[in-house]
Amino acid sequence: MSERLRRWRMILGGGEDATGVELSGVDARRDATLESLYGAEADRRGGLGGSSPQVARWLGDIRGYFPSSVVQVMQRDAMDRLGLRQLLLEPELLESVQPDVHLVGTLLSLNKAIPERSRETARAVVRKVVEDLEKRLAQPTRQAVTGALHRANRTSRPRPSDIDWNRTILANLKHYQPEHHTVVPERLVGYGRRLPQVSRRIVLCLDQSGSMAGSVVYASVFGAVLASVRSLRTQVIAFSTEVADLTESVTDPVELLFGVQLGGGTDINAALAYCQGRIEAPRDTVLVLISDLFEGGDEQEMRQRARALRADGVQVVCLLALDDEGAPAYDHDNAVALAELGIPAFACTPDRFPDLMAAAIQRQDLAGWAAANDIPVAAPGE
């Protein structure tokens, strides 16, 4: 059998429209795992059956036959196509699953239904994903945010003892006087003044609707990282039709995630009202609303409240998604309405979030920042 024919057989499967080629060895076993999930019989009968041991064996098989990225897609498809969400409540099955952000989102949506015997296993799965994300995201976030805090605190009118002479000379080389062998500084550059105990305040306002599950996972990890920066005061507010202040759990993202109640309605207006009532220093505050903007509450009042926050001097940005999924589904009218208020709305990947926060802390034009990074932004007149 040619390699080309073998590949077509793997793609087409063994049905009537396939090649008719017989597979053997690892190829046959790999094909059987695909047939269990994507074959016609699987669609009719739920190809993995309802048995946890059988599903656990299948999960072990796909991890042996396919790369990690493919395994994650197949696990997600199995949950959607074959109704495996309830089986994830079994500890034996959870131990067989490859942890990823989507699995964490599923577990969080099932939080209240998880039986006591499975809770520790579920927490272990969530903690594994959180720890992996922290290893990837913590250092670039702290580095970007700390640098931004110092730059935002730098002064152009330093006291003599605060002058940074190296930077001052570099900034004024064009004013070098050859006859005097010296530089005449027209602009002084000072060392950043010592940062106050709290220099900026960050509010992460998280939409708990089911479609935002991945964003909630990433935001919880970022919340913990931001809370570890001493010059920041970080608050995490989660909302559906009710508002939950999870700030006390911000240093432990696993605990914070299990405090989230995914699903249900959405009342962005109530969430913004709660945040507005707890902002003590508006001009030193960055409010990150993470929501697809499908408002179930008072839409006009939500927009008015966003306008009031901007008028008070709060730096507000709306992230339509904070994940790796690409373009999200969102309420276009509300996104454009916020843009007209000077509140940019766009999706952001986790890798770009540290630079976004650095730009926000320095009170840069965030719509301009997004455009410079080739990120589509909802704009008036669209």
C-alpha positions in Angstrom: 0.0 0.0 0.0 1.4 3.4 -1.0 1.9 6.1 1.7 -0.5 8.3 -0.2 -3.2 5.7 -0.3 -2.7 5.0 3.4 -3.1 8.6 4.3 -6.3 8.9 2.2 -7.7 5.8 4.0 -7.0 7.5 7.4 -8.7 10.7 6.2 -11.8 9.1 4.7 -12.3 6.3 7.1 -13.7 2.8 6.4 -17.2 3.6 5.1 -18.7 3.0 1.7 -17.1 6.2 0.3 -13.7 5.3 1.5 -10.8 3.6 -0.3 -11.5 0.0 0.9 -7.9 -0.3 2.0 -7.4 -2.5 5.1 -5.2 -1.1 7.9 -3.2 -3.0 10.4 -1.1 -2.5 13.5 -1.0 1.1 15.0 -2.8 2.5 12.0 -5.8 0.2 12.6 -5.9 1.1 16.3 -5.6 4.8 15.5 -8.4 4.5 13.0 -10.6 2.8 15.6 -10.2 5.7 18.0 -11.3 8.1 15.2 -14.2 5.9 14.2 -15.4 5.8 17.8 -15.7 9.6 17.8 -16.4 10.6 14.2 -17.9 7.6 12.5 -21.5 7.2 11.5 -22.1 4.5 14.2 -20.7 6.9 16.8 -23.3 9.5 15.8 -26.1 7.0 16.1 -25.1 5.2 19.2 -22.6 7.3 21.0 -19.6 5.4 19.9 -17.8 5.4 23.3 -20.7 4.0 25.2 -21.6 5.1 28.7 -18.9 3.2 30.6 -16.2 5.2 32.4 -13.6 2.4 32.0 -14.3 2.3 28.2 -14.0 6.1 27.9 -10.8 6.1 30.0 -9.2 3.5 27.7 -10.2 5.6 24.7 -8.7 8.7 26.3 -5.5 6.8 26.9 -5.4 5.6 23.3 -5.7 9.0 21.8 -2.9 10.3 23.9 -0.7 7.5 22.6 -1.6 7.9 19.0 -1.9 11.7 18.5 0.0 14.9 19.4 -1.1 17.0 22.3 -2.8 19.7 20.1 -4.9 17.0 18.4 -5.8 15.3 21.7 -7.3 18.5 23.0 -9.5 18.9 19.9 -10.7 15.3 20.1 -11.5 15.6 23.8 -13.5 18.7 23.1 -15.3 17.0 20.2 -16.1 14.0 22.4 -17.7 16.2 25.0 -19.8 18.0 22.4 -20.7 15.0 20.1 -21.0 12.2 22.6 -22.3 13.9 25.8 -19.3 13.1 28.0 -19.7 16.1 30.3 -21.4 14.1 33.0 -18.8 11.3 32.8 -16.2 13.9 33.7 -17.7 13.8 37.1 -16.1 10.4 37.6 -12.6 10.7 39.3 -11.2 7.7 37.3 -12.1 9.4 34.1 -10.7 12.8 35.1 -7.4 11.2 35.8 -7.3 10.0 32.2 -8.0 13.3 30.5 -5.2 15.6 29.3 -5.8 18.9 31.2 -6.3 22.1 29.1 -8.1 25.4 29.4 -11.2 24.0 27.7 -11.4 21.1 30.1 -11.2 23.6 33.0 -14.0 25.6 31.5 -16.1 22.4 31.3 -15.4 21.5 34.9 -16.2 25.0 36.1 -19.6 24.8 34.3 -20.3 21.5 36.1 -18.9 22.9 39.4 -22.2 22.5 41.4 -22.8 19.0 40.0 -19.3 17.6 40.8 -19.8 14.9 43.5 -17.7 14.9 46.6 -15.6 11.9 45.5 -14.5 13.8 42.4 -13.8 17.2 43.8 -10.1 16.7 44.8 -9.4 15.2 41.3 -11.2 18.1 39.6 -9.1 20.6 41.7 -5.9 18.8 40.8 -6.8 19.0 37.1 -7.5 22.8 37.4 -4.4 23.4 39.4 -2.2 21.6 36.8 -3.6 23.9 34.0 -3.2 27.0 36.2 0.4 26.2 37.1 1.3 25.6 33.5 -0.3 29.0 32.5 1.5 30.8 35.3 4.9 29.4 34.2 4.2 30.8 30.7 2.6 34.1 31.6 3.9 35.3 35.0 7.3 36.6 34.1 6.4 38.6 31.0 3.4 40.1 32.8 5.4 41.2 35.8 8.2 42.5 33.6 5.9 44.5 31.4 3.8 45.9 34.2 6.7 46.9 36.5 8.5 48.6 33.6 5.3 50.5 32.8 4.9 51.6 36.4 8.4 53.0 36.5 8.0 54.8 33.2 4.7 56.3 34.2 6.4 57.5 37.4 9.4 59.1 35.6 9.7 62.9 35.8 11.0 65.4 33.3 11.6 68.0 36.1 13.8 66.1 38.5 15.4 67.4 41.6 19.3 67.6 41.3 19.7 64.4 43.3 17.3 62.6 41.0 18.9 63.4 37.6 19.8 60.4 35.5 22.9 61.8 33.9 23.5 59.0 31.4 20.0 59.3 30.0 20.2 63.1 30.1 23.4 63.2 28.1 22.0 60.8 25.5 18.8 62.8 25.2 20.8 66.0 24.6 23.8 64.9 22.4 22.5 67.1 19.6 23.2 70.1 21.8 26.9 69.2 22.1 29.1 72.4 22.1 32.5 71.5 20.4 34.2 74.7 21.5 33.4 74.0 25.1 33.7 70.2 24.9 30.4 69.8 26.7 26.7 69.1 26.3 24.2 71.8 27.1 21.1 69.9 28.5 17.9 71.4 27.4 15.9 68.5 28.8 16.6 66.8 32.1 15.8 63.1 32.6 15.2 62.0 36.1 15.2 58.7 37.8 11.7 57.5 38.5 10.5 58.7 41.8 10.1 56.0 44.3 6.8 54.3 43.6 4.2 54.8 46.3 2.9 51.7 48.1 0.0 51.6 45.6 0.7 53.3 42.3 -2.2 51.9 40.2 -5.4 50.0 40.7 -6.5 47.2 38.4 -10.1 46.0 38.2 -10.8 42.8 36.2 -14.5 42.6 35.6 -15.3 39.1 34.4 -18.4 38.0 32.5 -19.4 34.5 33.7 -21.6 33.5 30.8 -20.7 30.1 29.4 -19.2 31.4 26.2 -16.5 33.3 28.2 -15.2 30.2 30.0 -11.7 30.3 28.5 -11.4 34.0 29.1 -12.3 33.5 32.8 -9.5 30.9 33.2 -6.9 33.2 31.7 -8.2 36.3 33.6 -8.0 34.4 36.9 -4.3 33.6 36.3 -3.5 37.1 35.2 -5.4 38.4 38.3 -3.1 36.4 40.6 0.0 37.6 38.8 -1.0 41.2 38.9 -1.9 40.9 42.6 1.7 39.8 43.2 3.0 43.2 42.0 3.3 45.3 45.2 2.6 48.7 43.5 -0.7 47.4 42.1 -4.0 46.9 43.9 -5.9 44.2 42.0 -9.6 43.5 42.3 -11.5 40.7 40.5 -15.2 41.0 40.1 -17.3 38.2 38.4 -20.8 38.7 37.2 -23.8 37.0 35.7 -27.2 38.4 36.7 -25.5 38.8 40.1 -22.2 40.2 41.1 -19.5 38.4 43.1 -16.4 40.1 44.5 -13.7 37.5 44.3 -10.8 39.8 45.3 -10.1 37.9 48.6 -9.3 34.8 46.5 -7.2 36.6 43.9 -3.8 35.3 45.1 -5.1 31.7 44.6 -6.4 31.4 41.0 -7.7 27.8 41.7 -9.8 29.0 44.6 -10.9 32.0 42.5 -12.0 29.8 39.6 -14.1 27.6 41.9 -15.8 30.7 43.1 -16.9 31.4 39.6 -20.4 30.3 38.5 -20.3 29.8 34.8 -23.5 30.1 32.8 -26.8 32.0 33.4 -27.8 35.5 32.4 -25.7 38.6 32.0 -26.1 42.0 33.7 -23.1 44.2 32.7 -24.8 47.3 34.0 -25.0 45.8 37.6 -21.3 44.8 37.4 -20.2 48.2 36.3 -22.3 49.8 39.0 -20.5 47.6 41.6 -17.1 48.5 40.2 -17.9 52.2 40.1 -18.9 52.2 43.7 -15.5 50.7 44.8 -13.2 52.8 42.7 -11.4 55.2 45.1 -8.8 56.8 42.7 -10.4 57.0 39.2 -7.4 58.5 37.4 -5.1 55.8 38.8 -7.5 52.9 37.9 -7.6 50.6 34.9 -10.9 48.8 34.5 -10.8 45.8 32.2 -14.3 44.6 31.3 -14.0 41.0 29.8 -17.3 40.4 28.1 -18.9 39.6 24.8 -21.3 42.5 25.6 -24.5 40.5 25.2 -26.3 42.5 27.8 -29.4 41.0 29.6 -29.8 44.0 31.9 -30.5 47.7 31.1 -28.5 48.3 28.0 -28.9 52.1 27.9 -28.0 52.5 31.6 -25.0 50.2 31.0 -23.7 52.6 28.3 -24.4 55.6 30.5 -22.5 54.1 33.3 -19.5 53.4 31.0 -19.7 57.0 30.0 -19.6 58.1 33.6 -16.6 55.9 34.4 -14.7 57.5 31.5 -15.7 61.0 32.6 -14.3 60.3 36.1 -11.0 59.5 34.5 -11.0 55.7 34.7 -9.0 54.0 31.9 -11.5 51.5 30.6 -11.0 48.8 28.0 -13.4 46.0 26.9 -11.9 42.6 26.0 -14.4 40.7 23.9 -12.3 37.6 24.6 -9.1 36.8 26.4 -8.1 33.5 24.9 -6.4 31.8 21.9 -9.6 31.2 20.0 -9.5 34.2 17.6 -12.4 36.3 16.7 -15.3 36.0 19.2 -19.0 36.3 18.8 -20.1 39.6 20.4 -22.8 42.3 20.5 -21.6 44.6 17.7 -23.9 47.5 18.6 -22.7 47.6 22.2 -19.1 47.4 21.1 -19.5 50.3 18.7 -21.4 52.3 21.4 -18.5 51.8 23.8 -16.0 52.8 21.0 -18.0 56.1 20.6 -17.4 56.7 24.3 -13.6 56.2 23.9 -13.7 52.7 25.3 -12.0 50.3 22.8 -13.5 46.8 22.4 -11.4 44.0 20.9 -10.2 40.5 21.5 -6.8 39.9 23.1 -4.7 36.8 23.2 -3.0 35.9 26.5 0.5 36.6 25.0 -0.4 40.2 24.2 -2.2 40.9 27.5 1.0 41.9 29.4 1.8 44.6 26.8 -1.8 45.8 26.9 -1.7 46.2 30.6 1.6 48.1 30.3 0.0 50.5 27.8 -3.1 50.9 30.0 -1.0 51.8 33.1 0.8 54.5 31.0 -2.6 55.7 29.9 -1.8 55.3 26.2 -4.4 55.3 23.5 -5.5 51.7 23.7 -7.4 51.8 20.4 -4.1 53.0 18.8 -2.2 50.3 20.7 -4.5 47.6 19.2 -4.3 49.0 15.7 -0.5 49.0 16.0 -0.6 45.3 16.9 -3.0 44.5 14.0 -5.9 43.7 16.4 -9.3 44.6 14.9 -11.2 47.1 17.0 -14.9 47.8 16.9 -15.2 51.3 15.5 -18.0 53.9 15.1 -19.6 54.0 11.7 -19.1 50.3 10.9 
